[in-house]
Amino acid sequence: MAKLEKHLRGDFRGLLMSIEDGIRKGSISATLEDGSDYRAGDTQVAVRVFERYSWLGSNRVSLSVTLVGRGDELFLSAITSGGSQAVFFKINTWGEEAFLDALRGIVEEYGR
């Protein structure tokens, strides 16, 4: 499992669209599996679950992204899972790290 958390400033919908488009365009096997949106007053929350095949790890990997926004204050939490071939402990996390690195690049590009 790999995790990325980041505080940002910007447009909630703009960042969410950048993440959705960037993840899907970043890998031919990447799919948006499902999502959920919630709003309470001026606070917005979006949860997205992506999945892709990891050629390096020869397995499927998922990425759960939660984006919270209030005004231009944003908080992103992303956690990967899957990717290991062992029964009792993880022996490789290459696919998880690569999936998270793709998101990290999208977020860094957005912040510029």
Backbone as CSV, one residue per row, in Angstrom:
resi,resn,N_x,N_y,N_z,CA_x,CA_y,CA_z,C_x,C_y,C_z
1,MET,0.844,-1.165,0.000,0.000,0.000,0.000,0.892,1.232,0.000
2,ALA,0.506,2.212,-0.797,1.204,3.489,-0.856,0.168,4.592,-0.670
3,LYS,0.605,5.715,-0.087,-0.351,6.775,0.216,0.252,8.133,-0.124
4,LEU,-0.616,9.022,-0.607,-0.253,10.406,-0.889,-1.323,11.290,-0.281
5,GLU,-0.920,12.277,0.502,-1.852,13.269,1.037,-1.261,14.642,0.792
6,LYS,-2.133,15.574,0.383,-1.629,16.894,0.006,-2.702,17.955,0.206
7,HIS,-2.293,19.094,0.747,-3.136,20.278,0.840,-2.826,21.146,-0.377
8,LEU,-3.878,21.634,-1.024,-3.719,22.435,-2.231,-4.673,23.620,-2.197
9,ARG,-4.479,24.532,-3.117,-5.433,25.614,-3.346,-5.805,25.575,-4.819
10,GLY,-7.098,25.782,-5.089,-7.519,25.792,-6.476,-8.992,25.489,-6.624
11,ASP,-9.355,25.087,-7.817,-10.734,24.800,-8.176,-11.028,23.310,-7.979
12,PHE,-11.982,22.982,-7.124,-12.331,21.592,-6.803,-12.640,20.799,-8.068
13,ARG,-13.589,21.276,-8.873,-14.002,20.562,-10.096,-12.857,20.462,-11.093
14,GLY,-12.071,21.520,-11.186,-10.937,21.514,-12.115,-9.920,20.441,-11.763
15,LEU,-9.575,20.345,-10.482,-8.620,19.319,-10.054,-9.214,17.932,-10.225
16,LEU,-10.476,17.755,-9.868,-11.119,16.448,-10.006,-11.108,15.992,-11.467
17,MET,-11.434,16.879,-12.385,-11.421,16.528,-13.813,-10.004,16.209,-14.290
18,SER,-9.019,16.966,-13.801,-7.620,16.693,-14.162,-7.194,15.310,-13.701
19,ILE,-7.618,14.937,-12.497,-7.281,13.612,-11.966,-7.949,12.524,-12.793
20,GLU,-9.259,12.653,-13.029,-9.981,11.634,-13.788,-9.393,11.461,-15.183
21,ASP,-9.192,12.565,-15.891,-8.657,12.494,-17.251,-7.218,11.990,-17.258
22,GLY,-6.407,12.513,-16.342,-4.995,12.148,-16.310,-4.756,10.681,-16.001
23,ILE,-5.503,10.132,-15.066,-5.335,8.716,-14.712,-5.745,7.827,-15.883
24,ARG,-6.885,8.125,-16.487,-7.357,7.299,-17.614,-6.439,7.408,-18.821
25,LYS,-5.908,8.570,-19.078,-5.017,8.747,-20.227,-3.606,8.243,-19.944
26,GLY,-3.270,8.055,-18.668,-1.927,7.657,-18.287,-1.620,6.184,-18.457
27,SER,-2.632,5.368,-18.675,-2.429,3.924,-18.823,-3.560,3.357,-19.671
28,ILE,-3.228,2.500,-20.633,-4.278,1.953,-21.502,-5.228,1.035,-20.741
29,SER,-4.788,0.519,-19.598,-5.659,-0.381,-18.838,-6.355,0.312,-17.671
30,ALA,-6.114,1.611,-17.468,-6.709,2.333,-16.333,-8.185,2.609,-16.580
31,THR,-9.006,2.304,-15.578,-10.438,2.558,-15.658,-10.910,3.233,-14.370
32,LEU,-11.949,4.040,-14.513,-12.626,4.605,-13.352,-13.699,3.594,-12.972
33,GLU,-13.519,2.901,-11.858,-14.433,1.840,-11.453,-15.740,2.386,-10.882
34,ASP,-15.635,3.411,-10.045,-16.838,4.005,-9.468,-16.464,5.295,-8.756
35,GLY,-17.466,6.041,-8.366,-17.234,7.287,-7.675,-18.443,7.690,-6.860
36,SER,-18.221,8.633,-5.965,-19.289,9.148,-5.124,-19.015,10.620,-4.865
37,ASP,-20.068,11.426,-4.884,-19.947,12.856,-4.628,-20.889,13.245,-3.492
38,TYR,-20.422,14.173,-2.649,-21.221,14.636,-1.522,-20.963,16.125,-1.345
39,ARG,-21.993,16.846,-0.962,-21.863,18.277,-0.689,-22.646,18.611,0.576
40,ALA,-22.037,19.372,1.479,-22.698,19.877,2.682,-22.310,21.344,2.810
41,GLY,-23.253,22.211,2.502,-22.947,23.637,2.523,-21.891,23.960,1.488
42,ASP,-20.794,24.575,1.932,-19.728,24.913,0.993,-18.605,23.878,0.957
43,THR,-18.836,22.723,1.561,-17.846,21.645,1.553,-18.251,20.568,0.544
44,GLN,-17.303,20.197,-0.314,-17.536,19.160,-1.318,-16.584,17.998,-1.074
45,VAL,-17.069,16.791,-1.331,-16.245,15.593,-1.206,-16.484,14.729,-2.437
46,ALA,-15.400,14.263,-3.036,-15.488,13.337,-4.164,-14.584,12.149,-3.881
47,VAL,-15.115,10.951,-4.070,-14.338,9.722,-3.930,-14.324,9.043,-5.290
48,ARG,-13.140,8.642,-5.750,-13.003,7.942,-7.014,-12.136,6.708,-6.803
49,VAL,-12.523,5.611,-7.425,-11.737,4.382,-7.357,-11.348,3.995,-8.780
50,PHE,-10.045,3.935,-9.009,-9.486,3.562,-10.301,-8.826,2.194,-10.188
51,GLU,-8.703,1.527,-11.326,-8.009,0.241,-11.354,-7.218,0.160,-12.645
52,ARG,-6.095,-0.530,-12.588,-5.310,-0.757,-13.797,-4.493,-2.032,-13.651
53,TYR,-4.038,-2.519,-14.776,-3.171,-3.697,-14.784,-1.729,-3.233,-14.684
54,SER,-0.970,-3.864,-13.818,0.438,-3.540,-13.655,1.264,-4.576,-14.410
55,TRP,1.878,-4.158,-15.507,2.702,-5.092,-16.296,3.898,-5.550,-15.486
56,LEU,4.495,-4.650,-14.744,5.687,-4.988,-13.973,5.385,-6.018,-12.893
57,GLY,4.246,-5.854,-12.214,3.884,-6.784,-11.148,3.014,-7.938,-11.608
58,SER,2.556,-7.896,-12.854,1.662,-8.922,-13.416,0.411,-9.115,-12.563
59,ASN,-0.223,-8.006,-12.189,-1.419,-8.073,-11.356,-2.223,-6.778,-11.508
60,ARG,-3.385,-6.725,-10.878,-4.220,-5.524,-10.922,-3.982,-4.705,-9.648
61,VAL,-4.074,-3.397,-9.818,-3.826,-2.459,-8.729,-4.968,-1.446,-8.710
62,SER,-5.409,-1.062,-7.508,-6.451,-0.047,-7.413,-5.894,1.207,-6.742
63,LEU,-6.540,2.318,-7.049,-6.181,3.609,-6.484,-7.462,4.291,-6.039
64,SER,-7.575,4.547,-4.750,-8.733,5.263,-4.199,-8.323,6.699,-3.939
65,VAL,-9.086,7.628,-4.497,-8.782,9.052,-4.373,-9.957,9.744,-3.687
66,THR,-9.664,10.493,-2.629,-10.672,11.308,-1.954,-10.222,12.753,-2.044
67,LEU,-11.096,13.596,-2.563,-10.812,15.022,-2.686,-11.859,15.783,-1.880
68,VAL,-11.394,16.630,-0.981,-12.278,17.447,-0.146,-11.981,18.907,-0.458
69,GLY,-13.034,19.701,-0.642,-12.835,21.108,-0.936,-13.808,21.999,-0.196
70,ARG,-13.289,23.145,0.233,-14.125,24.199,0.826,-13.550,25.514,0.310
71,GLY,-14.320,26.165,-0.546,-13.778,27.333,-1.229,-12.629,26.889,-2.118
72,ASP,-11.487,27.584,-2.008,-10.328,27.166,-2.801,-9.354,26.301,-2.005
73,GLU,-9.736,25.943,-0.771,-8.916,25.038,0.037,-9.259,23.597,-0.323
74,LEU,-8.248,22.831,-0.710,-8.455,21.447,-1.127,-7.570,20.521,-0.313
75,PHE,-8.073,19.307,-0.076,-7.277,18.260,0.550,-7.462,16.989,-0.262
76,LEU,-6.359,16.376,-0.636,-6.364,15.154,-1.431,-5.746,14.021,-0.624
77,SER,-6.427,12.888,-0.599,-5.887,11.680,0.010,-6.039,10.559,-1.002
78,ALA,-4.933,9.893,-1.324,-4.950,8.810,-2.304,-4.214,7.606,-1.737
79,ILE,-4.843,6.434,-1.857,-4.269,5.203,-1.316,-4.387,4.105,-2.365
80,THR,-3.297,3.401,-2.604,-3.302,2.283,-3.534,-3.459,0.976,-2.773
81,SER,-3.922,-0.046,-3.469,-3.982,-1.388,-2.874,-3.896,-2.422,-3.976
82,GLY,-3.658,-3.648,-3.560,-3.466,-4.730,-4.517,-2.009,-4.784,-4.909
83,GLY,-1.728,-5.528,-5.931,-0.381,-5.534,-6.467,0.559,-6.578,-5.925
84,SER,0.270,-7.167,-4.789,1.182,-8.170,-4.241,0.744,-9.565,-4.664
85,GLN,1.706,-10.461,-4.739,1.414,-11.843,-5.107,1.594,-12.797,-3.928
86,ALA,1.969,-12.281,-2.788,2.198,-13.128,-1.618,0.897,-13.354,-0.854
87,VAL,0.887,-14.386,-0.019,-0.305,-14.726,0.750,-0.352,-13.963,2.075
88,PHE,0.740,-13.898,2.800,0.729,-13.328,4.150,1.362,-11.948,4.270
89,PHE,2.174,-11.522,3.299,2.792,-10.208,3.349,3.098,-9.764,1.925
90,LYS,3.342,-8.493,1.749,3.593,-7.966,0.410,5.048,-8.185,0.014
91,ILE,5.222,-8.750,-1.170,6.588,-8.953,-1.657,6.945,-7.980,-2.774
92,ASN,5.947,-7.322,-3.369,6.249,-6.268,-4.337,5.151,-5.219,-4.294
93,THR,5.562,-3.998,-4.459,4.604,-2.886,-4.489,4.903,-1.976,-5.676
94,TRP,5.585,-2.505,-6.696,5.978,-1.684,-7.843,4.766,-1.064,-8.523
95,GLY,3.753,-1.872,-8.770,2.567,-1.366,-9.458,1.855,-0.294,-8.666
96,GLU,1.796,-0.474,-7.346,1.144,0.519,-6.495,1.899,1.844,-6.535
97,GLU,3.208,1.778,-6.399,4.026,2.991,-6.415,3.915,3.709,-7.761
98,ALA,3.918,2.953,-8.856,3.823,3.555,-10.186,2.467,4.241,-10.380
99,PHE,1.403,3.622,-9.890,0.066,4.202,-10.001,0.002,5.513,-9.214
100,LEU,0.558,5.506,-8.017,0.568,6.705,-7.190,1.465,7.790,-7.797
101,ASP,2.568,7.381,-8.416,3.441,8.356,-9.074,2.719,9.062,-10.217
102,ALA,1.856,8.331,-10.934,1.076,8.951,-12.011,0.181,10.044,-11.441
103,LEU,-0.479,9.766,-10.330,-1.326,10.769,-9.685,-0.488,11.926,-9.162
104,ARG,0.650,11.623,-8.575,1.534,12.666,-8.038,1.913,13.655,-9.147
105,GLY,2.204,13.147,-10.332,2.540,14.002,-11.461,1.391,14.909,-11.862
106,ILE,0.189,14.368,-11.863,-1.015,15.157,-12.205,-1.214,16.276,-11.191
107,VAL,-1.082,15.952,-9.920,-1.283,16.938,-8.837,-0.209,18.018,-8.897
108,GLU,1.038,17.628,-9.129,2.121,18.614,-9.208,1.942,19.539,-10.404
109,GLU,1.498,18.979,-11.527,1.238,19.790,-12.715,0.093,20.780,-12.467
110,TYR,-0.932,20.330,-11.758,-2.075,21.182,-11.443,-1.651,22.354,-10.543
111,GLY,-0.753,22.087,-9.617,-0.324,23.098,-8.658,0.548,24.197,-9.249
112,ARG,0.991,24.041,-10.484,1.887,25.048,-11.094,1.128,26.227,-11.611
